[in-house]
């Protein structure tokens, strides 16, 4: 299984909103992302869905700057 396939699997969450945002990031932003952004994205995927959803919907801010940056980058990708 390729790295991208593994990431797609990890991006499948319990909330449709998260699935859509993460899939869009994988399609439109991940390939161009820096190694630091990829590591931050990997760290982001370790967070439980309720907290992750609050981050992605701007209801709560992550504690670390690296997570805040990757959340902002994911949110900035326009819908299809």
C-alpha positions in Angstrom: 0.0 0.0 0.0 1.4 3.4 -1.0 2.0 6.3 1.4 -0.8 8.2 -0.2 -3.2 5.3 0.1 -2.4 4.9 3.8 -3.0 8.6 4.3 -6.4 8.4 2.5 -7.4 5.6 4.8 -6.3 7.7 7.9 -8.3 10.7 6.6 -11.5 8.7 6.7 -13.2 10.1 9.8 -16.5 9.8 11.6 -17.6 13.3 10.4 -18.3 14.0 6.7 -17.0 17.5 7.1 -13.5 16.2 8.0 -13.6 13.6 5.2 -14.3 16.4 2.7 -11.7 18.8 4.0 -8.9 16.2 4.2 -9.7 14.6 0.8 -9.5 18.1 -0.7 -6.2 18.7 0.9 -4.8 15.4 -0.3 -5.9 16.2 -3.9 -4.9 19.8 -4.1 -2.3 20.6 -1.4 -0.5 17.6 -0.1 1.9 17.0 -3.1 3.2 20.6 -2.9 3.5 20.7 0.9 6.8 20.8 2.7 8.1 18.0 4.9 7.2 20.1 8.0 3.6 20.4 6.7 3.4 16.7 6.0 4.6 15.9 9.5 2.1 18.4 11.0 -0.7 16.8 8.9 0.3 13.4 10.2 0.2 14.7 13.8 -3.2 16.3 13.1 -4.6 13.0 12.0 -3.7 11.5 15.5 -6.2 13.9 17.2 -9.6 12.5 18.1 -12.5 13.5 15.9 -14.5 15.8 18.3 -11.4 18.0 18.9 -10.3 17.8 15.3 -13.7 19.0 14.1 -13.6 22.0 16.5 -10.2 22.9 15.0 -11.3 22.5 11.4 -14.5 24.5 12.0 -12.6 27.3 13.8 -14.4 26.7 17.1 -11.1 26.0 18.9 -7.5 26.7 18.1 -4.7 24.1 18.3 -2.1 24.7 21.0 0.9 24.4 18.7 1.8 26.7 15.9 2.6 23.8 13.5 -1.0 22.5 13.9 -2.5 25.9 13.6 -0.6 26.4 10.4 -1.6 23.1 8.8 -5.3 23.7 9.9 -5.2 27.1 8.2 -3.7 25.6 5.0 -6.3 22.9 4.8 -9.1 25.5 5.4 -7.7 27.7 2.7 -8.2 25.2 -0.1 -11.3 26.1 -2.0 -14.1 23.6 -2.6 -14.3 21.9 -6.0 
